[in-house]
Amino acid sequence: MSEPIISIRNVNKEFPGVMAVDNASFDIEANEFFALLGPSGCGKTTLLRMIAGFETPTSGEIIIDGQDISHVPANQRPVNMVFQSYAVFPHMSVIDNVGYGLKVTGVPANEISTRASEALERVKLGNLANRKPDQLSGGQRQRVALARALVKRPKVLLLDEPLSALDAKLREQMQLELAHLQEDVGITFIIVTHDQDEALSMADRIAVMHEGRVDQIAAPDVLYEQPHNRFVADFIGKVNLFEGTVTGARGKTVSIDTAGLGKVQVPHAEAADGSVSLAVRPEKVRISKTAPRSKSVMGTKGRIADWAYYGDVSHMFVETEKGLRIGVIIQNETRKTVDAMDVGDIVHVYWSPEDTLLLNS
């Protein structure tokens, strides 16, 4: 195993009355696309700013490429940062924007020209080198900011909500472009985002943060299918949650008494007791006007309360007599929506016990 490019070791950051980052410890590998994900105020941006050198840890160490840089000035760190606002200079051409950082550090003019041109080619803007920023689209300005950061050949590129100013369609396109760019340049990218889809589509691994703590670090599919706790399950994608109490266990099956589903049994390899949450993703829930034939499924009966059509999928919400609201996502595989179902209809919703997660509340 090679040494990680970044090691965060017991890092804390305390502001007056607030623990912004609470004992963060993890490694980031060389050439990895790593995401810091979480809601506003969870500490992800503060952690990124500490890596960049714009904030100093209250305690702990930040090690980059074997060197403790916790107290090294920002301009002496082997990192560069792309800000949310892009911050391109409006009076400069694209190529002058890209080469500006090299110019102020005294790099010879001929080398600046070569490196700036190479950086623009890398982000596919070589043909726009002489334009001004106001002649570019939002996505093109974002790529200028990326080229300006890459031209200094950092070991780590930091991205602070880089796509938040773009419209939805362009944001989706740029997610793919960023992922391809990271593979092409072969350096470590660390992105801060509150957008789950953004993190899931781009990152090799994701750190989910909550109230200053890192709750779980894993690959996107593991986070989605095997969240460690209720917060991660609820924050990553959509999920149905049911509260319950463990009443017993036999082998790898746990018995749970729930308020809305009654007594159920779910597969679970680890010990569990007390209050727990059951989670099931809405795309794994089936819906029918007739009761399921299989006796092994979990589920209940209710009334369709809401139905939202999104083109490729439809979202249904079923309300039960016991006060549950269960979401169902249906793939619209034909030009017709689900036959003979409408708001107000009584339906059965059910799913496999294997698709049910048991989580600590």
ABEGO torsion letter per residue (X at the ends): XBBBABBBBGBBBBBBGBBABBGBBBBBBBGBBBBBBEBBGAGAAAAAAAAAGABBBABEBBBBGGBBAAABBAAABABBBBBAAGGBBAABBAAAAAAAAAAAAGBBAAAAAAAAAAAAAAAGAAAAAABBAAABBAAAAAAAAAAAAAAAGBABBBBBGAAAABBAAAAAAAAAAAAAAAAAAGBBBBBBBABAAAAAAABABBBBBBGGBBABBBBAAAAAABBABAAAAAABEBBBBBBBBBAEBBEABBBBBBAAAEBBBBBBABBBBEBBBBBBBAAABBBBABBBABAABBEBBBBBABBBBAGABBBBBBBBAAGBBBBBBBBBABABBBBGBBBGBBBBBBBBAAABBBBBX
